[in-house]
Amino acid sequence: MRGGTAINIIARQCSIDWEFRPIPGFDAPSIRRRFDSFIAESILPRMRAVAPETDVVTVQDSASPPLVPEADSPAEALVRC
């Protein structure tokens, strides 16, 4: 979390970096949908009650599929050495 220039100054902007790594078979886009819903339904209304110009912008830097085990793969052979 980053924001502000000193602890006694209210920040004009704040940014929060977060990440997660899905396991095989998990619906990764569902996390983003749940996050966006939480922001829209719970966070923004309370923030806008104090400062109507408030907004939350989410930027996805990357998305990678989970690693899936492959029996007898070169990677597995390497770790078993």
Buried (B, 14 or more C-beta within 10 A) or exposed (E): EEEEEEEEEEEEEEEEEEEEEBEEEEEBEEEEEEBEEEBEEEEBEEBEEEEEEEEEEEEEEEEEEEEEEEEEEEEEEEEEE
